[in-house]
Structures are given as C-alpha cells and as structure tokens.
C-alpha cells in the first residue's frame, strides 16, 4: 500500500500542473568499491543523478578515476575525516563539538581544497556534515569558506541557512540505524517520501526544496539493495516526477 500512496502523491502533483522533484544523496564515499559500482549501476540504468558526499581526508585517487566515466554524479563535501569530536555525553558531531570553531573551519577549508583538486568540475562546494549535525555558530561562517550549500536532514525552514548558503536537505533514509542498521522497511521509506512531497504540495513545507533520499552504499544489506532497485525501476522515469542532480539542486539564481 505504501507504494500506492507515493504514486498517488506524484499523480496529485501532476494534476496541479506541477512536477514533483526528488534528489538522491549518498554518504561516506571514500574509494572505488564494489558497493559503489552497484549504486552507480543502479542509478545509471534508471538515469537517476546521484550526489556523493565524499570524506575529504579519506578520499582515494581511485575514486576520482572511477567517477571520471560516471554519468550524472556530483561530489559534495562530507565534513573532513568523519571523526567524532563531541564532548562527554553528547551526540556525535564533527562540525563542532568540543573544538574551537576556527579549528573546525580550517579543517573544512583543507577538505574543500582537496576535493576540488581530486574531482575538479564534479565537486560542488556543498557541506554535508557527518551525522547531519553542525554547530549552529559555524553555519554563518560557511559562505566565507566558499561553501555555497549545506545539506543535512529534515525539511528546511527557509531557502538559505545563512546569507549566501542554500540549504537542501534529505527526508527519507532506508537504514534503521538504531535497530541493527538493517533495512528500515518499504513503508517507512516510501511514506517518508510521500509525506514530504504532500507537505510541499499543500504548502506546509517549502515547495521548492526537492524531496531527498539519503543512502549509504557501504552499509546497505540485501533487503536495502532490493528496495533501492525497485525504487529506481518504479520512479526512474515516471511521468510527473523529475530527479534533480546536485548542480541543479544547489544552483543559485
């Protein structure tokens, strides 16, 4: 039934003369792996663009070589080293935590330079904080570090997170992180996509923010991959729905 709900929601968009938009962000890329090949094959066959959030300190040259012949793949910056710097008893965070903001900013600048060197025009100056968390005091500094975008989790409250910093988030995650890191189930993912699309259509959420699917190619189990394969087949070329790539999602007027 959940697939039907999602498909009805896409049809509801079409009935208003508008096009529903989705985007796909995949986190934690560092190397050219079999799992990455599986993701790129799956999205490539469905002609779905994907934005890879790459960890700068761990990124290998072979990853850049692999992406050099991939279609519709952009690279975002996934923090710096994906290390937890939270204080005792706090939730995991790299972009903030117990360190000073100047130290965090210097790391992010270094990571940005490394990804720009490795991936050239594929790299978009968009920050994806590990664990989708960032110190609020750091956000206004990102534009001065030459970032033009920020991507975390849940519906955005406004187009910009700070002046000059476009925010485009994700809204559906197939992994049950707190229940063994297995597949969260078809209903949970498809209903999350449908709920955000409906909220956009009805004006309860920013209608211009594309609905985001968040995946982690290194972690998905067999059931998760089976779901993603079905999703790509059902939604890859569906009338009334358009998949937005990173360059379009983070385009500035």
N, C-alpha and C positions, 0 to 999 in steps of 0.2 A: 504493500500500500504506500510506502514512503516514496518509492519511485514515481508513483502516480501523482502524489502530492507535488513533488518537484516539477514534474512535467506539466501539471495543470497551472502551476505558478508561471512557468515560462510562457504558456499559452495566454495567460492573463496579461502578461506584458505585451505580447503581440496584439492582443485585442485592443489595447490602448494606442496602438500605432508606434510603440517604443520597442527597443531591442534590449533584452536582458543581457547583462555583461558579467562574465566571470574572469578571474585570473588565477594562475597556478604558481605558488611559491614553494620551492623545495629547499630545505635547510641542511646545513652541515656538510656540504660538498668539500672535499679536500683532494681527491685522487680519481684517476680513471679506473673505476671498478666495474665488476660485472653487474652490480646493482644499479650503478649509474647508466650503464648500457641498457639495462632493462627499462629504466624510466624513460630514457631518450627514445628508445624504440617504440615504446607505448605511446608517448605523446606525439612522436613524429608521424606514426601511422595515422593518428587521428587529426593531425595538423593542428595540434594544440600548442601554443607557445608556452614556455616554462621559464621562470626566473629562478636561477640557482643562487642561494645565499651561501657564499664561499667563505671559509675561515681563513683570513689572510696569512697568519703565522704558520699554518699547516698546509697551505695550498702547494701542490706539486706542479712542476712544469709539464708533466704528462697530462694533467687535467686540461691545461690550456691547449695542448696539442690535440686532445680528444675533442674539445669543443670547437676547434678550428674548422671542422667539417660538419658541425651540427646545425640544423635549421631551427630558427626561431627560439634561440636560447640566449638569454641575457644573464649577466652576473651582478649580484648585489653583494654588499659587504656584511658578513656575519660577525660583527664585533671585531676582535683581534685574534685571540687564541682560544676562545670559548673556555675560559677558566673562571671559576667562582671566586669572587672577591668579597662576598657578603660577610658581615660581622657575625659573631656568635648568635645563633638562634634566629637569624634572618633567612629569607628565601634567597635562592641562588641568583646572583647577578654579576655580570662582568662590567657593564657600562655604569659604574657607580660603586656602591658598596662602601667598604672601609677605606678606600683610597681617595686621595685628593682629585678634584676634577681636572687639574692641569695634567696629572699623570695619565688619567684616562684619555684626555684629549690628545696627548702626544702619541699614545698607542694607536688611537683611531686614525690619526694623520699618517702614521707609518704604514698602517694596514691599507689605507686608501692608495697610497703611492705604490705599494707592492702589487695590488690587484690591477691598478691602471697599467703597470708595466707588463704584467703577465697576460692580461686579457684585452688590452687595447680598447677598440670601439665596443666590444661586448660589455665592458664594465660600465655600470651606471652608478653614480655617486649617491647611492641609497643605503642607509644603515638599517640593518636587521639586528637588533640587539639579541644576544643569546638569551634563551628563556623568555623572550618577548618582554624583557624588563629593562628599564633605563631610568637613571636618576633624573627626576624632573628638572633639576637645576642644570643638567647637561644639555637638555633639548634646545634651549635658546642659543647655545654655542655652536650647534652643528652647521648652520649656514656659514659661519665664519671659517669652518674647517673645510669648506667647499662641498658639503653634502647638500643635495637638493631634495632628498626624500627620506622618509622614515617609515618603517613597516613593522608593526607588532601584531596585536591580537585584539579582536572585538571591533564593533562598529565605531567609526571615527565620529567625534563630536563636532569637528569643523574641518574644512579643506586643508588648512595648514596647522601643523603642530606648533609652529613658531613662524615669525615672518621669514618668508623665503624657503620654508621647509614643508613641502607637500607630504601629507600622510595618507597612505593606502594600506589598509590592514587585511588580515585574514580572519575567517569566520567559521571554518569547518575543518576539523582535524580527525583523520581516520584512526589515530592511535589512542588507546586507553592508557595513558601514561601512569595512572595511579592504580591500575588493575593489571599488572603484569606486562604492560607495554605491548599487548596484542591488539588485534583489530577491534575497534570500538563498536562495530556493527553498522550495517547498511542504514538502519533507521536513524541512528544518531547523526550520521554524516549528511544524508540527503535531506533530513528535516532541518538541520542547521543551515544548509544552503537555501532551502525553500523559505525558512523564516527570515533570513536577511534579505532575500530578494523581495519578499512580501513587504517587509518593513520599508524598503526603499520605494517600492511601488505606491505604498499608501502614505508616504511622507513621514513615517516615524523614524527613518534613518536617511542619511544623505543619499539621494537618488543617484548622484554622480560617482559614488565610490563603488567600483566593481567588487562583486562578491568574491572573497578569496578562499581558495582551497589550499591548505597547508599540509605538505607531506615531508617525510624524511626517508629518502631512498635507502639509507643504510640500516634502517630499523624495521621496515615492514615485514610482517610474517606472510605466509602463503595466502591466508584469507584476505589480508590487506591488499596484496597484489591482485588477487582475483577481483576484488571490488574496484580497484583503480582501472583494471582492464575493462570491466563492464561500464564504468562511468565514461571512459574515453569513447567506447563504442556508442553509447546512448546519447552522449552530449557533444561529441566531437564536431559533428556537422548538422546539428539540429536547427530547424527553422525557428527563428525568433530569438536565437541565442548566439552571442558572439564572444569568443575568448580573446581577451586583451593581453598582449605581451607587455613585458616590463617597460620598454621605451614609450608605449602609449599610455600605460597606467601612470607613469611618472612624468609625462610631458607637461611642460609649463606653457601657459598661454603666450 
